[in-house]
Amino acid sequence: MLLNMIKGDLVFSNNSTASQLSVDKQLAITLFRFGHNGNTVSVEAIAQWAGVGCGTIVNSTHRVMIVFLALHDSAIHWPLEEEKEVAKGWVESALCTEWQGGFCMVDGTLVPLFEKLGYHSEAYFDRKSNYSLNVQVTLSLLVYYPCV
């Protein structure tokens, strides 16, 4: 679905004799990069994994982010009523029937920074002794009944 959202964007075309990687490969590189931390997130390690140069890793990530930032208002929205009902059905079948009225969850994840920030760095030092940003999605449960 992500690929279909971005594959026709002009950021993936150029007037050069050197062609870009295909959009699916650029998206894969970006998602791989965002899905890892530590030594595996270095540009060099990802370049070896993908079999491309370091500049291609940086450029691919920039292009994908440019497209998704432009799509923010159309790609990120509250679920439609039918989507809520599908989610409620999954919650009931996968978790417990008492939570059947719920369609949303809460999750948070740490996104590691590659280096210590110059200003207010202590604010970004996390419980795992890394410098990171905390991304948290909070969506409310309509009705909560604890499973017993």
N, CA, C and O atoms as a GROMACS GRO file, in nm:
protein
  592
    1MET      N    1   0.082  -0.118   0.000
    1MET     CA    2   0.000   0.000   0.000
    1MET      C    3   0.088   0.126   0.000
    1MET      O    4   0.059   0.223  -0.070
    2LEU      N    5   0.195   0.123   0.080
    2LEU     CA    6   0.286   0.238   0.083
    2LEU      C    7   0.348   0.265  -0.053
    2LEU      O    8   0.357   0.379  -0.098
    3LEU      N    9   0.390   0.159  -0.118
    3LEU     CA   10   0.451   0.174  -0.251
    3LEU      C   11   0.353   0.236  -0.349
    3LEU      O   12   0.390   0.326  -0.425
    4ASN      N   13   0.229   0.191  -0.347
    4ASN     CA   14   0.130   0.247  -0.438
    4ASN      C   15   0.104   0.395  -0.411
    4ASN      O   16   0.071   0.470  -0.502
    5MET      N   17   0.118   0.437  -0.287
    5MET     CA   18   0.096   0.577  -0.252
    5MET      C   19   0.205   0.668  -0.308
    5MET      O   20   0.178   0.784  -0.338
    6ILE      N   21   0.327   0.617  -0.322
    6ILE     CA   22   0.439   0.706  -0.356
    6ILE      C   23   0.499   0.684  -0.493
    6ILE      O   24   0.573   0.770  -0.541
    7LYS      N   25   0.471   0.573  -0.559
    7LYS     CA   26   0.548   0.536  -0.678
    7LYS      C   27   0.539   0.634  -0.795
    7LYS      O   28   0.630   0.636  -0.878
    8GLY      N   29   0.436   0.714  -0.804
    8GLY     CA   30   0.425   0.806  -0.916
    8GLY      C   31   0.477   0.946  -0.888
    8GLY      O   32   0.465   1.034  -0.974
    9ASP      N   33   0.532   0.970  -0.772
    9ASP     CA   34   0.575   1.104  -0.736
    9ASP      C   35   0.697   1.147  -0.818
    9ASP      O   36   0.784   1.066  -0.850
   10LEU      N   37   0.701   1.275  -0.852
   10LEU     CA   38   0.809   1.329  -0.934
   10LEU      C   39   0.945   1.329  -0.865
   10LEU      O   40   1.047   1.340  -0.932
   11VAL      N   41   0.948   1.319  -0.733
   11VAL     CA   42   1.076   1.316  -0.662
   11VAL      C   43   1.159   1.194  -0.703
   11VAL      O   44   1.281   1.192  -0.685
   12PHE      N   45   1.093   1.093  -0.759
   12PHE     CA   46   1.162   0.972  -0.801
   12PHE      C   47   1.203   0.975  -0.949
   12PHE      O   48   1.239   0.872  -1.006
   13SER      N   49   1.197   1.092  -1.010
   13SER     CA   50   1.241   1.104  -1.149
   13SER      C   51   1.347   1.214  -1.156
   13SER      O   52   1.352   1.302  -1.070
   14ASN      N   53   1.430   1.207  -1.258
   14ASN     CA   54   1.534   1.310  -1.274
   14ASN      C   55   1.566   1.326  -1.422
   14ASN      O   56   1.525   1.246  -1.506
   15ASN      N   57   1.641   1.431  -1.452
   15ASN     CA   58   1.683   1.459  -1.590
   15ASN      C   59   1.829   1.422  -1.612
   15ASN      O   60   1.897   1.483  -1.694
   16SER      N   61   1.876   1.325  -1.539
   16SER     CA   62   2.016   1.286  -1.546
   16SER      C   63   2.031   1.158  -1.627
   16SER      O   64   1.935   1.084  -1.648
   17THR      N   65   2.152   1.134  -1.672
   17THR     CA   66   2.179   1.008  -1.741
   17THR      C   67   2.194   0.894  -1.641
   17THR      O   68   2.185   0.777  -1.678
   18ALA      N   69   2.217   0.928  -1.514
   18ALA     CA   70   2.226   0.826  -1.408
   18ALA      C   71   2.087   0.806  -1.350
   18ALA      O   72   2.030   0.897  -1.289
   19SER      N   73   2.034   0.687  -1.369
   19SER     CA   74   1.898   0.662  -1.321
   19SER      C   75   1.898   0.634  -1.170
   19SER      O   76   1.998   0.592  -1.112
   20GLN      N   77   1.784   0.658  -1.109
   20GLN     CA   78   1.765   0.628  -0.967
   20GLN      C   79   1.731   0.481  -0.952
   20GLN      O   80   1.694   0.413  -1.048
   21LEU      N   81   1.745   0.432  -0.829
   21LEU     CA   82   1.693   0.299  -0.797
   21LEU      C   83   1.542   0.300  -0.815
   21LEU      O   84   1.480   0.406  -0.809
   22SER      N   85   1.484   0.186  -0.837
   22SER     CA   86   1.338   0.179  -0.847
   22SER      C   87   1.277   0.223  -0.714
   22SER      O   88   1.340   0.212  -0.608
   23VAL      N   89   1.156   0.272  -0.720
   23VAL     CA   90   1.089   0.324  -0.601
   23VAL      C   91   1.074   0.216  -0.495
   23VAL      O   92   1.088   0.244  -0.376
   24ASP      N   93   1.044   0.093  -0.536
   24ASP     CA   94   1.029  -0.014  -0.436
   24ASP      C   95   1.158  -0.040  -0.360
   24ASP      O   96   1.155  -0.069  -0.241
   25LYS      N   97   1.272  -0.029  -0.428
   25LYS     CA   98   1.400  -0.048  -0.359
   25LYS      C   99   1.431   0.069  -0.266
   25LYS      O  100   1.484   0.050  -0.157
   26GLN      N  101   1.398   0.191  -0.310
   26GLN     CA  102   1.420   0.307  -0.223
   26GLN      C  103   1.333   0.299  -0.098
   26GLN      O  104   1.378   0.332   0.011
   27LEU      N  105   1.210   0.255  -0.114
   27LEU     CA  106   1.121   0.238   0.000
   27LEU      C  107   1.174   0.128   0.093
   27LEU      O  108   1.173   0.144   0.215
   28ALA      N  109   1.220   0.018   0.036
   28ALA     CA  110   1.275  -0.092   0.117
   28ALA      C  111   1.396  -0.045   0.198
   28ALA      O  112   1.409  -0.079   0.315
   29ILE      N  113   1.484   0.031   0.135
   29ILE     CA  114   1.601   0.084   0.204
   29ILE      C  115   1.559   0.173   0.321
   29ILE      O  116   1.612   0.160   0.431
   30THR      N  117   1.464   0.261   0.297
   30THR     CA  118   1.417   0.352   0.401
   30THR      C  119   1.352   0.277   0.516
   30THR      O  120   1.381   0.305   0.632
   31LEU      N  121   1.266   0.182   0.485
   31LEU     CA  122   1.201   0.105   0.591
   31LEU      C  123   1.301   0.019   0.668
   31LEU      O  124   1.289   0.004   0.790
   32PHE      N  125   1.399  -0.037   0.598
   32PHE     CA  126   1.504  -0.113   0.667
   32PHE      C  127   1.580  -0.022   0.763
   32PHE      O  128   1.608  -0.059   0.877
   33ARG      N  129   1.611   0.097   0.714
   33ARG     CA  130   1.686   0.193   0.795
   33ARG      C  131   1.607   0.232   0.920
   33ARG      O  132   1.664   0.238   1.029
   34PHE      N  133   1.477   0.259   0.906
   34PHE     CA  134   1.395   0.298   1.019
   34PHE      C  135   1.367   0.182   1.114
   34PHE      O  136   1.337   0.204   1.232
   35GLY      N  137   1.378   0.061   1.065
   35GLY     CA  138   1.346  -0.055   1.147
   35GLY      C  139   1.463  -0.113   1.224
   35GLY      O  140   1.448  -0.216   1.290
   36HIS      N  141   1.578  -0.050   1.219
   36HIS     CA  142   1.696  -0.102   1.287
   36HIS      C  143   1.762   0.007   1.370
   36HIS      O  144   1.736   0.126   1.353
   37ASN      N  145   1.848  -0.037   1.461
   37ASN     CA  146   1.924   0.059   1.540
   37ASN      C  147   2.063   0.002   1.567
   37ASN      O  148   2.095  -0.108   1.524
   38GLY      N  149   2.142   0.078   1.638
   38GLY     CA  150   2.278   0.033   1.669
   38GLY      C  151   2.365   0.032   1.545
   38GLY      O  152   2.351   0.117   1.457
   39ASN      N  153   2.455  -0.064   1.538
   39ASN     CA  154   2.550  -0.073   1.426
   39ASN      C  155   2.481  -0.099   1.293
   39ASN      O  156   2.532  -0.059   1.188
   40THR      N  157   2.366  -0.167   1.296
   40THR     CA  158   2.300  -0.201   1.169
   40THR      C  159   2.234  -0.082   1.102
   40THR      O  160   2.192  -0.093   0.987
   41VAL      N  161   2.224   0.032   1.171
   41VAL     CA  162   2.158   0.148   1.111
   41VAL      C  163   2.258   0.244   1.046
   41VAL      O  164   2.218   0.345   0.988
   42SER      N  165   2.385   0.215   1.054
   42SER     CA  166   2.482   0.304   0.990
   42SER      C  167   2.461   0.301   0.838
   42SER      O  168   2.420   0.199   0.781
   43VAL      N  169   2.489   0.412   0.776
   43VAL     CA  170   2.473   0.422   0.631
   43VAL      C  171   2.558   0.317   0.561
   43VAL      O  172   2.515   0.257   0.463
   44GLU      N  173   2.678   0.294   0.613
   44GLU     CA  174   2.768   0.194   0.552
   44GLU      C  175   2.710   0.054   0.561
   44GLU      O  176   2.716  -0.022   0.465
   45ALA      N  177   2.654   0.018   0.677
   45ALA     CA  178   2.598  -0.116   0.694
   45ALA      C  179   2.477  -0.136   0.603
   45ALA      O  180   2.460  -0.243   0.544
   46ILE      N  181   2.394  -0.035   0.591
   46ILE     CA  182   2.276  -0.046   0.504
   46ILE      C  183   2.319  -0.051   0.358
   46ILE      O  184   2.259  -0.123   0.278
   47ALA      N  185   2.422   0.024   0.322
   47ALA     CA  186   2.474   0.019   0.185
   47ALA      C  187   2.523  -0.121   0.150
   47ALA      O  188   2.499  -0.170   0.040
   48GLN      N  189   2.592  -0.185   0.244
   48GLN     CA  190   2.637  -0.323   0.220
   48GLN      C  191   2.518  -0.417   0.207
   48GLN      O  192   2.517  -0.505   0.121
   49TRP      N  193   2.418  -0.399   0.294
   49TRP     CA  194   2.298  -0.484   0.289
   49TRP      C  195   2.227  -0.469   0.155
   49TRP      O  196   2.184  -0.568   0.095
   50ALA      N  197   2.214  -0.343   0.109
   50ALA     CA  198   2.139  -0.316  -0.013
   50ALA      C  199   2.222  -0.331  -0.141
   50ALA      O  200   2.166  -0.338  -0.250
   51GLY      N  201   2.354  -0.336  -0.127
   51GLY     CA  202   2.440  -0.349  -0.244
   51GLY      C  203   2.448  -0.221  -0.327
   51GLY      O  204   2.461  -0.225  -0.449
   52VAL      N  205   2.442  -0.107  -0.258
   52VAL     CA  206   2.451   0.023  -0.325
   52VAL      C  207   2.549   0.112  -0.250
   52VAL      O  208   2.600   0.072  -0.145
   53GLY      N  209   2.576   0.229  -0.302
   53GLY     CA  210   2.665   0.324  -0.237
   53GLY      C  211   2.598   0.397  -0.122
   53GLY      O  212   2.475   0.401  -0.112
   54CYS      N  213   2.680   0.455  -0.036
   54CYS     CA  214   2.628   0.528   0.080
   54CYS      C  215   2.540   0.646   0.040
   54CYS      O  216   2.439   0.673   0.104
   55GLY      N  217   2.579   0.717  -0.066
   55GLY     CA  218   2.499   0.829  -0.112
   55GLY      C  219   2.359   0.788  -0.154
   55GLY      O  220   2.263   0.863  -0.136
   56THR      N  221   2.348   0.668  -0.211
   56THR     CA  222   2.217   0.617  -0.252
   56THR      C  223   2.128   0.594  -0.131
   56THR      O  224   2.007   0.617  -0.138
   57ILE      N  225   2.186   0.549  -0.020
   57ILE     CA  226   2.108   0.528   0.103
   57ILE      C  227   2.052   0.661   0.152
   57ILE      O  228   1.933   0.671   0.183
   58VAL      N  229   2.136   0.761   0.161
   58VAL     CA  230   2.094   0.893   0.209
   58VAL      C  231   1.990   0.953   0.115
   58VAL      O  232   1.887   1.002   0.160
   59ASN      N  233   2.018   0.950  -0.016
   59ASN     CA  234   1.925   1.008  -0.113
   59ASN      C  235   1.790   0.936  -0.114
   59ASN      O  236   1.686   1.001  -0.122
   60SER      N  237   1.792   0.805  -0.107
   60SER     CA  238   1.667   0.729  -0.106
   60SER      C  239   1.583   0.764   0.016
   60SER      O  240   1.462   0.785   0.006
   61THR      N  241   1.648   0.771   0.132
   61THR     CA  242   1.576   0.805   0.254
   61THR      C  243   1.516   0.945   0.243
   61THR      O  244   1.401   0.967   0.281
   62HIS      N  245   1.592   1.039   0.192
   62HIS     CA  246   1.541   1.176   0.177
   62HIS      C  247   1.421   1.180   0.084
   62HIS      O  248   1.321   1.244   0.114
   63ARG      N  249   1.430   1.111  -0.029
   63ARG     CA  250   1.319   1.112  -0.125
   63ARG      C  251   1.192   1.053  -0.066
   63ARG      O  252   1.084   1.110  -0.080
   64VAL      N  253   1.205   0.939  -0.001
   64VAL     CA  254   1.087   0.875   0.057
   64VAL      C  255   1.025   0.964   0.164
   64VAL      O  256   0.903   0.976   0.170
   65MET      N  257   1.106   1.025   0.247
   65MET     CA  258   1.054   1.113   0.351
   65MET      C  259   0.986   1.237   0.291
   65MET      O  260   0.883   1.281   0.343
   66ILE      N  261   1.041   1.293   0.186
   66ILE     CA  262   0.981   1.409   0.120
   66ILE      C  263   0.840   1.373   0.073
   66ILE      O  264   0.746   1.450   0.092
   67VAL      N  265   0.826   1.257   0.010
   67VAL     CA  266   0.696   1.217  -0.041
   67VAL      C  267   0.597   1.193   0.072
   67VAL      O  268   0.483   1.240   0.065
   68PHE      N  269   0.638   1.122   0.176
   68PHE     CA  270   0.544   1.093   0.285
   68PHE      C  271   0.508   1.217   0.365
   68PHE      O  272   0.395   1.228   0.413
   69LEU      N  273   0.600   1.311   0.379
   69LEU     CA  274   0.565   1.436   0.447
   69LEU      C  275   0.460   1.512   0.366
   69LEU      O  276   0.370   1.572   0.424
   70ALA      N  277   0.472   1.510   0.236
   70ALA     CA  278   0.373   1.578   0.151
   70ALA      C  279   0.238   1.508   0.156
   70ALA      O  280   0.135   1.572   0.135
   71LEU      N  281   0.236   1.379   0.184
   71LEU     CA  282   0.111   1.301   0.190
   71LEU      C  283   0.047   1.298   0.328
   71LEU      O  284  -0.056   1.235   0.348
   72HIS      N  285   0.108   1.366   0.423
   72HIS     CA  286   0.064   1.358   0.562
   72HIS      C  287  -0.087   1.375   0.578
   72HIS      O  288  -0.152   1.289   0.638
   73ASP      N  289  -0.142   1.482   0.526
   73ASP     CA  290  -0.284   1.510   0.549
   73ASP      C  291  -0.378   1.410   0.482
   73ASP      O  292  -0.489   1.388   0.530
   74SER      N  293  -0.335   1.350   0.374
   74SER     CA  294  -0.421   1.252   0.307
   74SER      C  295  -0.395   1.109   0.354
   74SER      O  296  -0.481   1.022   0.338
   75ALA      N  297  -0.278   1.083   0.410
   75ALA     CA  298  -0.242   0.947   0.447
   75ALA      C  299  -0.267   0.916   0.595
   75ALA      O  300  -0.283   0.800   0.632
   76ILE      N  301  -0.271   1.018   0.679
   76ILE     CA  302  -0.288   0.997   0.822
   76ILE      C  303  -0.422   1.056   0.863
   76ILE      O  304  -0.442   1.177   0.855
   77HIS      N  305  -0.512   0.971   0.907
   77HIS     CA  306  -0.645   1.017   0.945
   77HIS      C  307  -0.707   0.917   1.042
   77HIS      O  308  -0.661   0.803   1.054
   78TRP      N  309  -0.810   0.960   1.111
   78TRP     CA  310  -0.883   0.869   1.198
   78TRP      C  311  -0.955   0.767   1.111
   78TRP      O  312  -0.993   0.799   0.999
   79PRO      N  313  -0.973   0.646   1.161
   79PRO     CA  314  -1.038   0.542   1.080
   79PRO      C  315  -1.185   0.575   1.052
   79PRO      O  316  -1.252   0.641   1.131
   80LEU      N  317  -1.230   0.528   0.938
   80LEU     CA  318  -1.372   0.540   0.901
   80LEU      C  319  -1.452   0.442   0.985
   80LEU      O  320  -1.396   0.350   1.045
   81GLU      N  321  -1.582   0.459   0.991
   81GLU     CA  322  -1.668   0.372   1.074
   81GLU      C  323  -1.651   0.225   1.037
   81GLU      O  324  -1.642   0.141   1.126
   82GLU      N  325  -1.645   0.194   0.908
   82GLU     CA  326  -1.630   0.052   0.868
   82GLU      C  327  -1.493  -0.002   0.909
   82GLU      O  328  -1.481  -0.120   0.942
   83GLU      N  329  -1.390   0.083   0.906
   83GLU     CA  330  -1.257   0.040   0.951
   83GLU      C  331  -1.256   0.015   1.101
   83GLU      O  332  -1.190  -0.077   1.148
   84LYS      N  333  -1.329   0.097   1.176
   84LYS     CA  334  -1.342   0.076   1.321
   84LYS      C  335  -1.408  -0.057   1.350
   84LYS      O  336  -1.365  -0.130   1.438
   85GLU      N  337  -1.513  -0.089   1.275
   85GLU     CA  338  -1.585  -0.215   1.297
   85GLU      C  339  -1.496  -0.336   1.268
   85GLU      O  340  -1.501  -0.436   1.340
   86VAL      N  341  -1.416  -0.328   1.163
   86VAL     CA  342  -1.322  -0.437   1.132
   86VAL      C  343  -1.223  -0.453   1.247
   86VAL      O  344  -1.194  -0.565   1.290
   87ALA      N  345  -1.170  -0.340   1.297
   87ALA     CA  346  -1.074  -0.345   1.407
   87ALA      C  347  -1.139  -0.400   1.533
   87ALA      O  348  -1.076  -0.477   1.606
   88LYS      N  349  -1.262  -0.363   1.559
   88LYS     CA  350  -1.334  -0.415   1.677
   88LYS      C  351  -1.352  -0.566   1.666
   88LYS      O  352  -1.337  -0.637   1.766
   89GLY      N  353  -1.383  -0.614   1.547
   89GLY     CA  354  -1.397  -0.758   1.526
   89GLY      C  355  -1.267  -0.831   1.554
   89GLY      O  356  -1.267  -0.938   1.615
   90TRP      N  357  -1.156  -0.772   1.510
   90TRP     CA  358  -1.026  -0.835   1.535
   90TRP      C  359  -0.996  -0.835   1.684
   90TRP      O  360  -0.950  -0.936   1.738
   91VAL      N  361  -1.021  -0.722   1.753
   91VAL     CA  362  -0.996  -0.713   1.896
   91VAL      C  363  -1.075  -0.822   1.969
   91VAL      O  364  -1.022  -0.890   2.057
   92GLU      N  365  -1.201  -0.838   1.932
   92GLU     CA  366  -1.286  -0.938   1.998
   92GLU      C  367  -1.235  -1.079   1.974
   92GLU      O  368  -1.232  -1.161   2.066
   93SER      N  369  -1.194  -1.108   1.851
   93SER     CA  370  -1.150  -1.245   1.820
   93SER      C  371  -1.009  -1.276   1.869
   93SER      O  372  -0.981  -1.389   1.907
   94ALA      N  373  -0.921  -1.177   1.869
   94ALA     CA  374  -0.781  -1.202   1.903
   94ALA      C  375  -0.750  -1.179   2.051
   94ALA      O  376  -0.658  -1.242   2.104
   95LEU      N  377  -0.823  -1.093   2.117
   95LEU     CA  378  -0.791  -1.061   2.256
   95LEU      C  379  -0.892  -1.122   2.350
   95LEU      O  380  -0.870  -1.230   2.404
   96CYS      N  381  -1.001  -1.054   2.372
   96CYS     CA  382  -1.107  -1.110   2.455
   96CYS      C  383  -1.238  -1.039   2.424
   96CYS      O  384  -1.238  -0.922   2.384
   97THR      N  385  -1.348  -1.108   2.442
   97THR     CA  386  -1.477  -1.053   2.404
   97THR      C  387  -1.513  -0.929   2.485
   97THR      O  388  -1.588  -0.844   2.437
   98GLU      N  389  -1.458  -0.916   2.606
   98GLU     CA  390  -1.489  -0.800   2.689
   98GLU      C  391  -1.434  -0.670   2.630
   98GLU      O  392  -1.479  -0.562   2.666
   99TRP      N  393  -1.337  -0.680   2.541
   99TRP     CA  394  -1.279  -0.561   2.479
   99TRP      C  395  -1.340  -0.533   2.341
   99TRP      O  396  -1.285  -0.453   2.265
  100GLN      N  397  -1.450  -0.596   2.309
  100GLN     CA  398  -1.507  -0.587   2.175
  100GLN      C  399  -1.539  -0.445   2.129
  100GLN      O  400  -1.541  -0.418   2.009
  101GLY      N  401  -1.564  -0.353   2.224
  101GLY     CA  402  -1.596  -0.217   2.184
  101GLY      C  403  -1.473  -0.134   2.147
  101GLY      O  404  -1.487  -0.021   2.102
  102GLY      N  405  -1.356  -0.189   2.166
  102GLY     CA  406  -1.234  -0.114   2.139
  102GLY      C  407  -1.189  -0.129   1.996
  102GLY      O  408  -1.204  -0.235   1.936
  103PHE      N  409  -1.133  -0.022   1.943
  103PHE     CA  410  -1.079  -0.030   1.807
  103PHE      C  411  -0.939   0.028   1.798
  103PHE      O  412  -0.878   0.023   1.692
  104CYS      N  413  -0.888   0.082   1.908
  104CYS     CA  414  -0.757   0.146   1.904
  104CYS      C  415  -0.670   0.098   2.020
  104CYS      O  416  -0.720   0.044   2.119
  105MET      N  417  -0.543   0.119   2.007
  105MET     CA  418  -0.447   0.076   2.108
  105MET      C  419  -0.347   0.188   2.133
  105MET      O  420  -0.353   0.292   2.068
  106VAL      N  421  -0.257   0.168   2.226
  106VAL     CA  422  -0.150   0.262   2.256
  106VAL      C  423  -0.018   0.191   2.234
  106VAL      O  424   0.001   0.077   2.276
  107ASP      N  425   0.073   0.258   2.167
  107ASP     CA  426   0.205   0.200   2.147
  107ASP      C  427   0.307   0.312   2.144
  107ASP      O  428   0.277   0.424   2.104
  108GLY      N  429   0.426   0.280   2.185
  108GLY     CA  430   0.535   0.375   2.181
  108GLY      C  431   0.661   0.304   2.140
  108GLY      O  432   0.678   0.185   2.170
  109THR      N  433   0.748   0.373   2.074
  109THR     CA  434   0.874   0.314   2.035
  109THR      C  435   0.983   0.421   2.037
  109THR      O  436   0.955   0.539   2.016
  110LEU      N  437   1.104   0.379   2.062
  110LEU     CA  438   1.217   0.470   2.063
  110LEU      C  439   1.283   0.470   1.925
  110LEU      O  440   1.308   0.364   1.867
  111VAL      N  441   1.310   0.588   1.873
  111VAL     CA  442   1.381   0.602   1.748
  111VAL      C  443   1.519   0.656   1.782
  111VAL      O  444   1.533   0.773   1.816
  112PRO      N  445   1.621   0.571   1.773
  112PRO     CA  446   1.755   0.614   1.814
  112PRO      C  447   1.811   0.724   1.724
  112PRO      O  448   1.792   0.723   1.603
  113LEU      N  449   1.880   0.818   1.786
  113LEU     CA  450   1.950   0.923   1.714
  113LEU      C  451   2.093   0.875   1.690
  113LEU      O  452   2.148   0.802   1.773
  114PHE      N  453   2.154   0.914   1.582
  114PHE     CA  454   2.286   0.862   1.550
  114PHE      C  455   2.396   0.927   1.634
  114PHE      O  456   2.508   0.875   1.642
  115GLU      N  457   2.365   1.041   1.697
  115GLU     CA  458   2.466   1.103   1.783
  115GLU      C  459   2.397   1.190   1.888
  115GLU      O  460   2.279   1.222   1.877
  116LYS      N  461   2.473   1.226   1.989
  116LYS     CA  462   2.425   1.314   2.095
  116LYS      C  463   2.395   1.452   2.037
  116LYS      O  464   2.473   1.506   1.959
  117LEU      N  465   2.282   1.507   2.076
  117LEU     CA  466   2.246   1.640   2.029
  117LEU      C  467   2.330   1.747   2.096
  117LEU      O  468   2.379   1.727   2.207
  118GLY      N  469   2.349   1.858   2.029
  118GLY     CA  470   2.430   1.967   2.083
  118GLY      C  471   2.360   2.045   2.193
  118GLY      O  472   2.425   2.093   2.286
  119TYR      N  473   2.230   2.059   2.184
  119TYR     CA  474   2.154   2.137   2.281
  119TYR      C  475   2.054   2.047   2.354
  119TYR      O  476   1.986   1.966   2.291
  120HIS      N  477   2.046   2.062   2.484
  120HIS     CA  478   1.949   1.989   2.566
  120HIS      C  479   1.959   1.837   2.545
  120HIS      O  480   1.857   1.767   2.548
  121SER      N  481   2.078   1.788   2.525
  121SER     CA  482   2.095   1.646   2.494
  121SER      C  483   2.043   1.555   2.605
  121SER      O  484   1.997   1.444   2.577
  122GLU      N  485   2.050   1.600   2.731
  122GLU     CA  486   2.004   1.516   2.842
  122GLU      C  487   1.855   1.484   2.829
  122GLU      O  488   1.810   1.381   2.881
  123ALA      N  489   1.779   1.569   2.762
  123ALA     CA  490   1.635   1.544   2.745
  123ALA      C  491   1.609   1.427   2.651
  123ALA      O  492   1.499   1.371   2.652
  124TYR      N  493   1.707   1.389   2.572
  124TYR     CA  494   1.690   1.282   2.474
  124TYR      C  495   1.761   1.152   2.515
  124TYR      O  496   1.766   1.058   2.436
  125PHE      N  497   1.815   1.148   2.636
  125PHE     CA  498   1.885   1.028   2.685
  125PHE      C  499   1.780   0.935   2.744
  125PHE      O  500   1.713   0.971   2.840
  126ASP      N  501   1.764   0.816   2.686
  126ASP     CA  502   1.654   0.728   2.726
  126ASP      C  503   1.696   0.623   2.828
  126ASP      O  504   1.812   0.617   2.869
  127ARG      N  505   1.600   0.542   2.868
  127ARG     CA  506   1.621   0.439   2.971
  127ARG      C  507   1.716   0.330   2.926
  127ARG      O  508   1.766   0.253   3.008
  128LYS      N  509   1.743   0.321   2.796
  128LYS     CA  510   1.834   0.220   2.743
  128LYS      C  511   1.973   0.278   2.718
  128LYS      O  512   2.056   0.217   2.651
  129SER      N  513   1.998   0.396   2.775
  129SER     CA  514   2.127   0.464   2.765
  129SER      C  515   2.163   0.503   2.622
  129SER      O  516   2.280   0.499   2.584
  130ASN      N  517   2.063   0.540   2.544
  130ASN     CA  518   2.083   0.590   2.408
  130ASN      C  519   2.020   0.728   2.397
  130ASN      O  520   1.936   0.766   2.479
  131TYR      N  521   2.060   0.802   2.297
  131TYR     CA  522   1.991   0.925   2.265
  131TYR      C  523   1.885   0.890   2.162
  131TYR      O  524   1.915   0.833   2.057
  132SER      N  525   1.760   0.926   2.191
  132SER     CA  526   1.651   0.885   2.102
  132SER      C  527   1.532   0.979   2.114
  132SER      O  528   1.522   1.060   2.206
  133LEU      N  529   1.441   0.964   2.018
  133LEU     CA  530   1.311   1.030   2.022
  133LEU      C  531   1.208   0.923   2.054
  133LEU      O  532   1.221   0.809   2.007
  134ASN      N  533   1.109   0.956   2.130
  134ASN     CA  534   1.003   0.863   2.164
  134ASN      C  535   0.882   0.896   2.078
  134ASN      O  536   0.826   1.005   2.086
  135VAL      N  537   0.842   0.801   1.995
  135VAL     CA  538   0.724   0.816   1.912
  135VAL      C  539   0.613   0.738   1.979
  135VAL      O  540   0.628   0.618   2.005
  136GLN      N  541   0.504   0.804   2.008
  136GLN     CA  542   0.394   0.735   2.075
  136GLN      C  543   0.264   0.765   2.005
  136GLN      O  544   0.230   0.881   1.981
  137VAL      N  545   0.191   0.660   1.972
  137VAL     CA  546   0.060   0.673   1.912
  137VAL      C  547  -0.040   0.636   2.020
  137VAL      O  548  -0.034   0.526   2.077
  138THR      N  549  -0.130   0.725   2.048
  138THR     CA  550  -0.230   0.701   2.150
  138THR      C  551  -0.368   0.712   2.089
  138THR      O  552  -0.407   0.819   2.040
  139LEU      N  553  -0.440   0.604   2.090
  139LEU     CA  554  -0.577   0.602   2.040
  139LEU      C  555  -0.664   0.540   2.148
  139LEU      O  556  -0.628   0.438   2.207
  140SER      N  557  -0.775   0.598   2.174
  140SER     CA  558  -0.854   0.554   2.289
  140SER      C  559  -0.939   0.432   2.258
  140SER      O  560  -0.982   0.410   2.145
  141LEU      N  561  -0.962   0.355   2.363
  141LEU     CA  562  -1.051   0.240   2.358
  141LEU      C  563  -1.191   0.293   2.388
  141LEU      O  564  -1.209   0.369   2.483
  142LEU      N  565  -1.287   0.253   2.310
  142LEU     CA  566  -1.424   0.302   2.332
  142LEU      C  567  -1.481   0.252   2.464
  142LEU      O  568  -1.535   0.330   2.543
  143VAL      N  569  -1.470   0.123   2.487
  143VAL     CA  570  -1.522   0.064   2.609
  143VAL      C  571  -1.418  -0.031   2.661
  143VAL      O  572  -1.364  -0.111   2.584
  144TYR      N  573  -1.388  -0.026   2.787
  144TYR     CA  574  -1.287  -0.114   2.844
  144TYR      C  575  -1.349  -0.197   2.955
  144TYR      O  576  -1.400  -0.144   3.054
  145TYR      N  577  -1.345  -0.326   2.938
  145TYR     CA  578  -1.384  -0.420   3.042
  145TYR      C  579  -1.268  -0.518   3.057
  145TYR      O  580  -1.236  -0.588   2.961
  146PRO      N  581  -1.206  -0.524   3.173
  146PRO     CA  582  -1.091  -0.614   3.188
  146PRO      C  583  -1.130  -0.761   3.171
  146PRO      O  584  -1.237  -0.803   3.214
  147CYS      N  585  -1.042  -0.836   3.108
  147CYS     CA  586  -1.063  -0.980   3.094
  147CYS      C  587  -1.034  -1.046   3.230
  147CYS      O  588  -0.936  -1.013   3.296
  148VAL      N  589  -1.118  -1.136   3.268
  148VAL     CA  590  -1.098  -1.204   3.395
  148VAL      C  591  -1.082  -1.352   3.370
  148VAL      O  592  -1.064  -1.429   3.465
   0.00000   0.00000   0.00000
